[in-house]
Amino acid sequence: MNEQIRRAVAFAVLAPETERVERTIYSYALDHRTKMSGMRHDFFDHEASVRIAGSGAKLYHYGLWSYIELDINGEKFSGFDHGSKTHFEGVIKGEIVQLYDHAEQRYFDYASEQTP
């Protein structure tokens, strides 16, 4: 999976459904922060200058021109990235997201931080 997709999933699973927020998503693997804003089904990745939006279990990444299926069930989530044809799954632990990318066969951790 592309890093932009992984961080979009991390933001989506942590973002509220109806309230707009501005957060920084920190990638532990890359030691990198990305500003993102919006709500679960309509948000903006400021680094990539791209909108990700949709409804129900489908999001569309307008920068990579691909769909992301995302099912959130309590503190667990799973889905499919149509761009890379990859399944993923993970858990939410407070403000931390642990995502398992089946294509990479490894975990990626992300943290949501309040934007100053």
N, C-alpha and C positions, 0 to 999 in steps of 0.2 A: 504494500500500500504506500501511497505517496504521503509524505509528512503533512502536507496541507490537509489531506483527508483525515489523518489521525488526530490532528489538533482540532479540526472541525467537530469530529465526534466527541472529543473531550469537552469542548465548550458546550455542545448541544446537550450532553447528558447532565451537565452541572447547571445550565441556565434555567431560569424560571420559564414556565409556559406562557405567561401573560405579561410579565413585567420586564421592561428593557433594563439591561445592566451593562456596565463596561468593566471588563476584566482583562487581566493578563494571563495567558496560558503559558506556563513554564514547562518546557520539555527537559526532563532529566537527561535523556540520551544525548541531546544536542547542547545542553547547558545554554538554552536560548529562550527568550521571552517574546511573545507575540500578543499585541493588543487586539482584542476582539470585543464587539459590542452588539447588543440586540437581545433577542429572546430565543427560546428553543427552536422555533420553526422559521425564524427569519433573523439572520445575523450577518455581520460584516467582519471579515478578516482584514485588518488594516495593513498588515505586512504585504499580503498578496493583492490588496486592493480588489477584493472580490466579495460578492454576496453569496450566501448559502441560504436557501429558502425552500419551503415545501409545506406539506401538511401530512397529518397522520404519521405513518412510519416511513415516509419518503422525503428525502431532502435532495435538492439539486445544487451542485457546486458549479456556479456560473463561470469560474475561471478554468476549470478542468473539463467542463462540459460533460459531467457524468452524475448519475444518481447514486445516492447512498441510502440503503435501507437500514433503519435503526429502530430496534424494539427495546424499550426500557421497561424493566420489570423490577420495581423497588430499587435495590442497590446493585442489580445486575443488568447488563445490557448485551445485546448481540446484534449482528447485522451483516450486510454484504455491500462491498464497494464494487459497483458495476464497472468503474474505470479499469481497475486491476483484476476484476473477477475474483475477489478475495473475501473470504469470510473473516469476521473478527468477533471478539467477545471480550467482556471485561467486568470489572467491579468498580463501584464508587465507594470510597472511604472518606466521608466528610468532603473536603475540598480536593481530594486526590483521586485521580482516575488511573486505573491499571488496565491497559488494553492489550490483549493478546492478538497479534497479527498472524493469521495462519500462513500467509505467504512467506513471511520472514521467519516464522516459527520461533518467535520470541515476544517478550513483554516490553511494552513501552509505558512509562509512567509520566503523568502530567499533573501539574498543580494549578489551581485557579487562585490568582492573587488579586486583591483589590487594586484597581488602577489609581495611582496617586493623582 
